[in-house]
């Protein structure tokens, strides 16, 4: 597989952001307070959204490179 180094870094970054977002969501389930709920929704949701955006960018660029899009 011949990919650019930034693709691997982007996918790893998206994975790490997704894990951190998942941990903040788990935090609000384990220790339920209004503050942890706000942290879970704002920080966890933002990180998860950013991870999904990075993943979509990588997939769309790959599909364009393959000539599908």
C-alpha positions as CSV (number, residue, x, y, z in Angstrom):
1,X,0.0,0.0,0.0
2,X,1.5,3.3,-1.1
3,X,0.1,6.1,1.1
4,X,1.4,9.5,2.1
5,X,2.8,9.8,5.6
6,X,0.2,12.4,6.5
7,X,-2.6,9.9,5.9
8,X,-1.3,7.5,8.5
9,X,-0.8,10.4,10.9
10,X,-4.3,11.7,10.3
11,X,-5.9,8.3,10.9
12,X,-3.9,7.8,14.1
13,X,-4.8,11.3,15.3
14,X,-8.4,10.6,14.6
15,X,-8.2,7.4,16.5
16,X,-6.5,9.0,19.5
17,X,-9.1,11.8,19.5
18,X,-11.9,9.3,19.4
19,X,-10.4,7.4,22.4
20,X,-10.1,10.6,24.4
21,X,-13.6,11.5,23.6
22,X,-14.8,8.1,24.6
23,X,-13.0,8.4,27.9
24,X,-14.6,11.7,28.7
25,X,-18.0,10.2,27.9
26,X,-17.3,7.3,30.2
27,X,-16.2,9.8,32.9
28,X,-19.7,11.2,32.9
29,X,-21.2,7.8,33.3
30,X,-18.9,6.7,36.1
31,X,-19.0,10.0,38.1
32,X,-22.3,11.6,37.2
33,X,-22.4,15.3,38.1
34,X,-23.5,18.3,36.1
35,X,-19.8,19.3,35.5
36,X,-18.8,15.9,34.1
37,X,-21.9,16.0,32.0
38,X,-21.0,19.4,30.5
39,X,-17.4,18.2,30.0
40,X,-18.7,15.0,28.3
41,X,-21.0,16.9,25.9
42,X,-18.8,19.8,25.1
43,X,-15.2,18.3,25.0
44,X,-16.1,14.7,24.2
45,X,-18.6,15.7,21.5
46,X,-16.2,18.2,20.0
47,X,-13.3,15.7,19.9
48,X,-15.5,13.0,18.4
49,X,-16.7,15.4,15.8
50,X,-13.2,16.5,14.9
51,X,-12.1,12.8,14.7
52,X,-15.0,12.0,12.3
53,X,-14.2,15.1,10.2
54,X,-10.5,14.0,9.9
55,X,-11.6,10.5,8.9
56,X,-14.1,11.8,6.3
57,X,-11.4,14.0,4.8
58,X,-9.0,11.0,4.5
59,X,-11.7,8.8,2.9
60,X,-12.8,11.5,0.4
61,X,-9.3,12.2,-0.7
62,X,-8.6,8.5,-1.2
63,X,-11.8,8.1,-3.2
64,X,-10.9,11.0,-5.4
65,X,-7.4,9.5,-5.9
66,X,-9.0,6.2,-6.9
67,X,-11.3,8.0,-9.4
68,X,-14.5,7.0,-7.6
69,X,-15.5,10.6,-6.8
